[in-house]
Amino acid sequence: MNDVLRLEDLHVSYRTAAGPVPAVRGVDLALPAGGRLGLAGESGCGKSTLAAAILRLLPKSATSRGRILLEGEDVQEMGWGRLRAVRWARASIVFQGAMHSLNPVRRVGDQIAEPILLHEKTGRAEADRRVARLLDQVGLVAARAAAYPHELSGGQRQRVMIAMALACSPRLIVADEPTTALDVMIQAQILRLIGELVTEHGISLLMISHDLAVLAEHCDRLAVMYAGRIAEEGPAERVFADARHPYGRALAGAFPRIGDSASRYGPRGLPGDPPDPARLPEGCTFAPRCPIAADECRVAEPALVAAGRAGEERSAACIRMDVLREVS
């Protein structure tokens, strides 16, 4: 199966007065055609930076190296004309916080129509018909095209963002925290909608979230990110149910399970905070928070190694996996 997206040794850092600060450190990921990959981790671990790097949406203070292959073509080497042609038409993004992503002084129908008019060189009447169909696909009536963003609810604005992402039939959608600040009922509706639409259109999906349970339900594979690196990657349900890295285990354990009184009254959490990217600890960056860390964990940062059964295509960056199984 061909990969729609492949990241090879991707590094991203930000220039600051104190020097460069690494945000993404040597990430390798692959997303096959029609696949769904979830990317999880706490705030500050580099998820949104990685998402922005895919379509070169990083600020001028950022520098990146490595390869970002979109259907085999390196986004890093594209000229601005080619990059503009690729955005929305081959890959699009659903940003977190639609109110901050939509133009507050333009009607939402005009904003959905813009990539259609730009990339497909169609007339305004046909673009308006396409906008009406897209709004219908995301569960909004065509009359909402005349609304301004502030006239819509949070869930409706997020549906408009999804309609924009689908406007030019891309091969890849990056959904960066698509349900941020929405209530749980609307979250469920939006996630179901995204799942149905990517299946219907055969689109590959990279979904970013703090919530491992959501990603395990909606994605085929799951990657857990910590301090700018991939800590664990594998089949989504297996990573959620039986993480091979203590960080993935802690994230999964933070969610109470229905019917499990032990997790209901004493959900497992994770003390402390992710490390400051400007002052990363020696060795494994998770060691200061890890309940099974040993002296050898602080010597060198562990590489991703095979962590599953034969043929399971699973990896984790931990030298204490055997101990983790014993304390499970």
C-alpha positions in Angstrom: 0.0 0.0 0.0 1.4 3.4 -1.0 1.9 6.0 1.8 0.1 9.2 1.4 2.3 10.8 4.0 5.7 9.8 5.2 7.9 11.8 7.7 11.5 10.9 7.7 13.8 12.1 10.5 11.8 15.4 10.9 13.2 18.0 13.2 11.7 21.4 13.9 13.1 24.1 16.2 12.2 27.7 17.1 14.7 30.6 17.2 14.6 32.4 20.5 16.8 35.0 22.2 18.4 32.2 24.2 19.1 30.1 21.2 17.2 27.4 19.2 14.6 25.4 21.1 13.7 21.9 19.7 10.0 21.1 19.3 10.1 18.0 17.1 13.2 15.7 17.3 13.7 13.1 14.7 10.2 11.9 14.0 9.5 9.0 11.6 5.9 8.2 10.7 4.0 6.8 7.8 0.3 7.1 6.9 -0.9 4.7 4.1 -3.6 5.6 1.6 -7.0 5.4 3.3 -5.4 4.9 6.7 -6.1 6.7 10.0 -3.3 7.6 12.3 -3.7 9.1 15.7 -1.1 11.2 17.4 -1.4 11.7 21.1 0.5 13.5 23.9 0.3 16.2 26.5 0.3 19.9 25.6 3.8 21.0 24.6 5.0 17.7 23.3 5.2 18.9 19.6 2.0 17.6 18.1 0.7 20.9 16.6 4.2 21.9 15.4 4.4 18.6 13.6 0.9 19.2 12.0 1.9 22.7 10.9 5.1 21.4 9.4 3.3 19.0 7.1 2.0 21.9 5.0 4.8 24.4 5.8 2.5 26.5 8.0 5.2 27.1 10.6 6.1 30.7 11.7 9.2 32.4 10.4 10.9 31.7 13.7 10.8 28.0 13.0 13.4 26.0 11.0 12.9 22.4 9.9 14.9 19.6 8.4 14.2 16.0 7.3 11.7 14.9 4.7 8.0 15.4 4.5 6.8 13.2 1.7 3.3 13.9 0.4 2.5 11.1 -2.1 6.2 10.8 -2.6 6.9 14.5 -3.2 8.9 16.4 -0.6 7.0 19.3 0.8 10.3 20.8 2.1 11.6 21.2 -1.5 8.4 22.6 -3.1 8.4 26.1 -4.5 5.7 28.5 -3.3 3.6 28.0 -6.4 3.7 24.2 -6.1 3.0 24.5 -2.3 0.0 26.7 -2.9 -1.4 24.2 -5.4 -0.9 21.3 -2.9 -2.6 23.0 0.0 -6.4 22.2 0.2 -6.2 20.3 -3.1 -4.0 17.4 -2.0 -3.8 17.9 1.8 -5.9 20.1 4.1 -6.0 20.8 7.8 -8.8 21.2 10.4 -7.4 23.6 13.0 -8.2 23.6 16.7 -10.5 26.5 17.6 -12.5 27.3 14.5 -13.4 30.8 15.8 -9.7 31.7 15.6 -9.2 30.1 12.2 -12.2 31.5 10.3 -12.1 35.1 9.1 -14.6 37.0 11.3 -15.6 39.5 8.7 -16.3 37.1 5.8 -19.4 34.9 5.4 -18.6 31.3 5.9 -19.9 30.3 2.5 -17.4 32.6 0.8 -14.6 31.1 2.9 -15.6 27.5 1.9 -15.8 28.6 -1.8 -12.4 30.3 -1.8 -10.3 27.1 -2.2 -12.7 25.8 -4.9 -12.4 29.0 -6.9 -8.7 29.1 -6.5 -7.9 25.4 -7.3 -10.6 24.3 -9.7 -11.1 27.5 -11.7 -14.8 27.1 -11.7 -17.5 29.8 -11.8 -19.1 31.4 -8.8 -22.5 29.7 -9.4 -20.9 26.2 -9.5 -18.8 27.1 -6.4 -22.0 28.1 -4.5 -23.6 24.8 -5.5 -20.6 22.9 -4.2 -20.7 24.9 -1.0 -24.4 24.0 -0.5 -23.5 20.3 -1.0 -20.6 20.5 1.4 -22.7 22.1 4.1 -25.3 19.4 3.6 -22.6 16.7 4.0 -21.5 18.2 7.4 -25.1 18.5 8.6 -25.7 22.2 8.0 -28.5 23.8 5.9 -27.4 25.7 2.8 -28.7 29.0 4.3 -25.9 28.9 6.8 -23.5 29.9 4.0 -24.6 33.5 4.5 -23.7 33.5 8.2 -20.7 35.1 9.8 -18.6 32.9 12.2 -19.9 34.7 15.3 -23.4 33.8 14.3 -22.7 30.1 14.5 -22.3 27.8 17.5 -18.9 26.2 18.3 -20.0 22.9 16.8 -21.4 24.6 13.7 -18.1 26.5 13.2 -16.2 23.2 13.5 -18.5 21.7 10.8 -17.7 24.7 8.5 -13.9 23.9 9.0 -14.5 20.3 8.0 -16.5 21.4 4.9 -13.5 23.7 4.0 -11.1 20.8 4.4 -13.2 18.6 2.1 -13.8 21.4 -0.5 -11.2 20.2 -3.0 -11.3 16.5 -2.4 -7.9 16.1 -0.8 -6.1 12.8 -0.3 -5.1 13.8 3.3 -6.8 15.6 6.1 -4.8 16.7 9.3 -7.3 17.2 12.1 -5.5 19.1 14.9 -7.5 18.8 18.1 -10.8 19.1 16.1 -13.0 19.0 19.2 -11.2 21.5 21.4 -13.6 23.5 23.7 -16.7 21.6 22.5 -19.0 19.8 24.9 -19.0 16.0 25.0 -22.1 15.6 22.9 -20.9 17.8 20.2 -17.4 16.2 20.4 -19.0 12.8 19.7 -21.0 14.2 16.7 -17.9 15.9 15.2 -15.7 12.8 15.6 -18.4 10.6 14.1 -18.8 13.0 11.2 -15.1 13.1 10.5 -14.9 9.3 10.5 -17.9 8.9 8.2 -16.6 11.5 5.7 -13.1 10.1 5.5 -14.4 6.6 4.9 -16.9 7.8 2.3 -14.3 9.8 0.4 -11.4 7.4 0.9 -9.3 10.1 2.6 -6.3 9.4 4.8 -6.6 11.0 8.2 -4.0 12.2 10.7 -5.9 13.0 13.9 -4.2 14.8 16.8 -5.6 14.7 20.4 -4.8 14.4 24.0 -7.4 11.7 24.4 -6.1 8.2 23.7 -9.6 6.7 24.1 -10.9 8.8 21.2 -7.9 8.0 19.0 -8.2 4.3 19.8 -11.8 4.3 18.7 -11.4 6.3 15.5 -7.9 5.4 14.2 -6.2 2.3 12.9 -2.8 3.1 14.4 -1.7 5.3 17.2 1.6 7.2 17.9 2.3 8.6 21.3 4.6 11.7 21.4 6.6 13.0 24.3 9.2 15.9 24.3 9.2 16.1 20.5 9.8 12.4 19.9 7.7 9.3 19.2 7.6 7.3 22.4 5.4 4.4 21.1 3.6 3.5 17.9 1.4 0.6 16.9 -2.1 -0.7 16.3 -4.4 1.8 18.1 -6.4 -0.6 20.2 -3.3 -2.5 21.3 -1.4 0.7 22.3 -4.4 1.9 24.3 -5.1 -1.4 26.0 -1.5 -2.5 26.6 1.0 0.3 26.1 4.7 -0.7 26.0 6.0 2.7 27.1 5.3 3.9 30.7 4.1 7.3 29.2 1.5 5.6 27.0 0.5 3.5 30.0 0.0 6.6 32.1 -2.0 8.4 29.4 -4.3 5.4 28.9 -4.7 5.0 32.7 -5.8 8.6 33.2 -9.3 7.8 31.7 -11.8 6.1 34.1 -13.4 3.0 32.6 -17.1 2.5 32.8 -18.0 -0.3 35.2 -14.5 -0.4 36.8 -14.9 1.0 40.3 -11.2 1.1 40.9 -10.5 3.4 38.0 -13.7 5.4 38.8 -12.7 6.3 42.4 -8.9 6.3 41.9 -8.0 7.1 38.3 -4.3 6.9 37.6 -2.7 10.1 36.7 0.8 11.3 35.9 2.6 13.7 38.3 4.7 16.6 37.0 4.9 18.3 33.6 6.6 17.6 30.3 10.2 18.9 30.3 11.0 22.4 29.1 12.2 21.9 25.4 15.0 24.4 26.1 16.3 22.3 29.0 15.8 18.6 28.2 17.1 16.1 30.8 20.0 13.8 30.0 19.0 10.3 28.8 15.4 9.4 28.5 13.3 12.6 28.7 10.5 10.8 30.5 12.8 9.4 33.2 12.1 12.2 35.8 8.4 11.3 35.7 8.7 7.5 35.1 7.8 5.2 38.0 10.1 2.4 36.7 13.1 4.6 35.7 16.6 3.2 36.5 20.1 4.7 36.5 20.7 3.4 32.9 17.6 5.4 31.7 19.5 8.6 32.4 22.6 7.7 30.3 21.2 7.8 26.7 17.9 8.5 25.0 16.5 5.2 24.0 15.7 4.5 20.3 12.4 3.1 19.0 12.7 -0.7 18.9 10.4 -3.6 18.1 7.9 -4.0 21.0 5.1 -6.3 19.8 4.5 -9.9 18.8 6.0 -11.3 15.6 4.6 -9.4 12.6 2.7 -6.8 14.8 4.6 -3.7 13.5 4.8 -2.1 16.9 7.6 -0.1 18.5 8.5 1.7 21.7 11.4 3.8 23.0 12.0 2.2 26.3 14.7 0.0 27.8 12.5 -1.1 30.7 9.6 -2.8 28.7 10.1 -6.1 30.5 9.8 -4.4 33.9 6.7 -2.6 32.7 5.0 -5.9 31.9 5.8 -7.2 35.3 4.2 -4.3 37.2 1.1 -4.2 35.0 
